[in-house]
């Protein structure tokens, strides 16, 4: 085996300092607001708690987020709204099968 990185090896380095401090863009603010609306999370306190738990700091408004934090916030909103699995894959299927149609 060679010590050279492979074609698909992705270095696990943190984002450079310059990228970490980029402010959130207006379209990212809109994405987060839309995700909260779609998830039915309307209370400001619930929204704030979710964001603070993801970025692990106190954020007073969306404008205080950094651009690199947006993806984690969106994933947390999505995970919070996914229905919990309560049974087998058969029980949790979304569409009727041919057996259901009999």
NORKALIN-V479478 format. One record per pair of residues at least 12 apart in sequence whose C-alpha atoms are under 10 Angstrom apart, sorted by sequence separation. I is the first residue (numbers start at 1). GAP is how many residues later the second one is. If there is no record, write none. Layout:
# NORKALIN-V479478
i = (I | I)
gap = (GAP | GAP)
This chain:
# NORKALIN-V479478
i = (48 | 48 | 52 | 33 | 47 | 48 | 51 | 55 | 32 | 47 | 54 | 55 | 54 | 44 | 55 | 51 | 54 | 55 | 51 | 54 | 53 | 54 | 51 | 52 | 54 | 51 | 54 | 50 | 51 | 53 | 54 | 51 | 50 | 51 | 50 | 33 | 32 | 47 | 50 | 29 | 30 | 29 | 28 | 29 | 28 | 26 | 29 | 41 | 26 | 28 | 24 | 25 | 28 | 29 | 32 | 35 | 36 | 39 | 24 | 28 | 31 | 32 | 35 | 38 | 39 | 41 | 23 | 24 | 25 | 31 | 34 | 35 | 38 | 39 | 41 | 23 | 24 | 25 | 29 | 32 | 33 | 36 | 39 | 40 | 23 | 24 | 25 | 28 | 32 | 35 | 36 | 39 | 22 | 23 | 24 | 28 | 31 | 35 | 38 | 39 | 21 | 22 | 23 | 24 | 21 | 22 | 23 | 24 | 25 | 32 | 36 | 20 | 21 | 22 | 23 | 24 | 28 | 35 | 19 | 20 | 21 | 22 | 19 | 20 | 21 | 19 | 20 | 15)
gap = (12 | 13 | 13 | 14 | 14 | 14 | 14 | 14 | 15 | 15 | 15 | 15 | 16 | 17 | 17 | 18 | 18 | 18 | 19 | 19 | 20 | 20 | 21 | 21 | 21 | 22 | 22 | 23 | 23 | 23 | 23 | 25 | 26 | 26 | 27 | 29 | 30 | 30 | 30 | 32 | 32 | 33 | 34 | 34 | 35 | 36 | 36 | 36 | 37 | 37 | 38 | 38 | 38 | 38 | 38 | 38 | 38 | 38 | 39 | 39 | 39 | 39 | 39 | 39 | 39 | 39 | 40 | 40 | 40 | 40 | 40 | 40 | 40 | 40 | 40 | 41 | 41 | 41 | 41 | 41 | 41 | 41 | 41 | 41 | 42 | 42 | 42 | 42 | 42 | 42 | 42 | 42 | 43 | 43 | 43 | 43 | 43 | 43 | 43 | 43 | 44 | 44 | 44 | 44 | 45 | 45 | 45 | 45 | 45 | 45 | 45 | 46 | 46 | 46 | 46 | 46 | 46 | 46 | 47 | 47 | 47 | 47 | 48 | 48 | 48 | 49 | 49 | 53)
